[in-house]
Amino acid sequence: MTITLYRKSGCPWSAAVIGFLNELNIPHRIKNVTTNPVYAKEIEALSGQSKSPTLNIDGTILPDASVEDVAKVLEERGIVI
Protein backbone atom coordinates (compact mmCIF):
# COMPACT_ATOMS: atom_id res chain seq x y z
CA MET A 1 0.00 0.00 0.00
CA THR A 2 1.24 3.44 -0.90
CA ILE A 3 0.03 6.46 1.04
CA THR A 4 0.93 10.05 0.21
CA LEU A 5 -0.31 12.80 2.50
CA TYR A 6 -0.40 16.37 1.24
CA ARG A 7 -0.32 18.87 4.10
CA LYS A 8 0.00 22.54 4.85
CA SER A 9 2.44 23.72 7.51
CA GLY A 10 0.76 24.02 10.90
CA CYS A 11 -2.40 22.16 9.89
CA PRO A 12 -3.79 20.43 13.01
CA TRP A 13 -5.91 18.01 10.96
CA SER A 14 -2.82 16.87 9.07
CA ALA A 15 -1.00 16.36 12.38
CA ALA A 16 -3.88 14.19 13.62
CA VAL A 17 -3.84 11.99 10.51
CA ILE A 18 -0.04 11.70 10.60
CA GLY A 19 -0.22 10.72 14.28
CA PHE A 20 -2.87 8.11 13.46
CA LEU A 21 -0.76 6.57 10.68
CA ASN A 22 2.34 6.62 12.90
CA GLU A 23 0.44 4.96 15.75
CA LEU A 24 -0.51 2.11 13.40
CA ASN A 25 3.04 1.95 11.96
CA ILE A 26 1.66 2.51 8.46
CA PRO A 27 4.33 3.88 6.11
CA HIS A 28 3.42 7.09 4.35
CA ARG A 29 5.04 9.91 2.44
CA ILE A 30 4.40 13.51 3.45
CA LYS A 31 4.38 16.31 0.89
CA ASN A 32 4.23 19.83 2.30
CA VAL A 33 2.30 22.01 -0.13
CA THR A 34 3.21 25.16 1.81
CA THR A 35 6.91 24.83 1.14
CA ASN A 36 6.83 23.16 -2.28
CA PRO A 37 4.73 24.68 -5.10
CA VAL A 38 5.11 21.49 -7.16
CA TYR A 39 3.24 19.57 -4.44
CA ALA A 40 0.58 22.29 -4.37
CA LYS A 41 0.00 21.76 -8.10
CA GLU A 42 -0.08 17.97 -7.60
CA ILE A 43 -2.79 18.19 -4.95
CA GLU A 44 -4.92 20.45 -7.13
CA ALA A 45 -4.53 18.16 -10.14
CA LEU A 46 -5.43 15.07 -8.08
CA SER A 47 -8.34 16.44 -6.10
CA GLY A 48 -9.45 19.68 -7.72
CA GLN A 49 -8.82 21.62 -4.52
CA SER A 50 -6.04 22.55 -2.09
CA LYS A 51 -7.39 21.57 1.33
CA SER A 52 -5.22 19.90 3.92
CA PRO A 53 -4.82 17.07 4.52
CA THR A 54 -5.47 15.36 1.24
CA LEU A 55 -4.37 11.76 0.92
CA ASN A 56 -3.69 9.46 -1.98
CA ILE A 57 -4.12 5.89 -0.75
CA ASP A 58 -3.31 3.57 -3.66
CA GLY A 59 -5.14 5.88 -6.05
CA THR A 60 -8.07 6.67 -3.75
CA ILE A 61 -8.05 10.43 -3.23
CA LEU A 62 -9.33 11.75 0.10
CA PRO A 63 -9.55 15.55 -0.01
CA ASP A 64 -9.82 17.40 3.30
CA ALA A 65 -9.62 14.04 5.11
CA SER A 66 -10.25 13.29 8.76
CA VAL A 67 -8.82 10.43 10.80
CA GLU A 68 -12.20 8.71 10.43
CA ASP A 69 -12.06 9.03 6.62
CA VAL A 70 -8.60 7.47 6.54
CA ALA A 71 -9.61 4.70 8.97
CA LYS A 72 -12.55 3.77 6.74
CA VAL A 73 -10.37 3.40 3.64
CA LEU A 74 -7.76 1.41 5.56
CA GLU A 75 -10.44 -0.92 6.93
CA GLU A 76 -11.77 -1.43 3.40
CA ARG A 77 -8.26 -2.55 2.46
CA GLY A 78 -8.06 -5.06 5.30
CA ILE A 79 -6.01 -3.01 7.76
CA VAL A 80 -7.25 -3.83 11.26
CA ILE A 81 -7.71 -0.69 13.34
C-alpha positions as CSV (number, residue, x, y, z in Angstrom):
1,M,0.0,0.0,0.0
2,T,1.2,3.4,-0.9
3,I,0.0,6.5,1.0
4,T,0.9,10.0,0.2
5,L,-0.3,12.8,2.5
6,Y,-0.4,16.4,1.2
7,R,-0.3,18.9,4.1
8,K,0.0,22.5,4.8
9,S,2.4,23.7,7.5
10,G,0.8,24.0,10.9
11,C,-2.4,22.2,9.9
12,P,-3.8,20.4,13.0
13,W,-5.9,18.0,11.0
14,S,-2.8,16.9,9.1
15,A,-1.0,16.4,12.4
16,A,-3.9,14.2,13.6
17,V,-3.8,12.0,10.5
18,I,0.0,11.7,10.6
19,G,-0.2,10.7,14.3
20,F,-2.9,8.1,13.5
21,L,-0.8,6.6,10.7
22,N,2.3,6.6,12.9
23,E,0.4,5.0,15.7
24,L,-0.5,2.1,13.4
25,N,3.0,1.9,12.0
26,I,1.7,2.5,8.5
27,P,4.3,3.9,6.1
28,H,3.4,7.1,4.3
29,R,5.0,9.9,2.4
30,I,4.4,13.5,3.4
31,K,4.4,16.3,0.9
32,N,4.2,19.8,2.3
33,V,2.3,22.0,-0.1
34,T,3.2,25.2,1.8
35,T,6.9,24.8,1.1
36,N,6.8,23.2,-2.3
37,P,4.7,24.7,-5.1
38,V,5.1,21.5,-7.2
39,Y,3.2,19.6,-4.4
40,A,0.6,22.3,-4.4
41,K,0.0,21.8,-8.1
42,E,-0.1,18.0,-7.6
43,I,-2.8,18.2,-5.0
44,E,-4.9,20.4,-7.1
45,A,-4.5,18.2,-10.1
46,L,-5.4,15.1,-8.1
47,S,-8.3,16.4,-6.1
48,G,-9.4,19.7,-7.7
49,Q,-8.8,21.6,-4.5
50,S,-6.0,22.6,-2.1
51,K,-7.4,21.6,1.3
52,S,-5.2,19.9,3.9
53,P,-4.8,17.1,4.5
54,T,-5.5,15.4,1.2
55,L,-4.4,11.8,0.9
56,N,-3.7,9.5,-2.0
57,I,-4.1,5.9,-0.8
58,D,-3.3,3.6,-3.7
59,G,-5.1,5.9,-6.1
60,T,-8.1,6.7,-3.8
61,I,-8.1,10.4,-3.2
62,L,-9.3,11.7,0.1
63,P,-9.5,15.5,0.0
64,D,-9.8,17.4,3.3
65,A,-9.6,14.0,5.1
66,S,-10.2,13.3,8.8
67,V,-8.8,10.4,10.8
68,E,-12.2,8.7,10.4
69,D,-12.1,9.0,6.6
70,V,-8.6,7.5,6.5
71,A,-9.6,4.7,9.0
72,K,-12.5,3.8,6.7
73,V,-10.4,3.4,3.6
74,L,-7.8,1.4,5.6
75,E,-10.4,-0.9,6.9
76,E,-11.8,-1.4,3.4
77,R,-8.3,-2.6,2.5
78,G,-8.1,-5.1,5.3
79,I,-6.0,-3.0,7.8
80,V,-7.2,-3.8,11.3
81,I,-7.7,-0.7,13.3
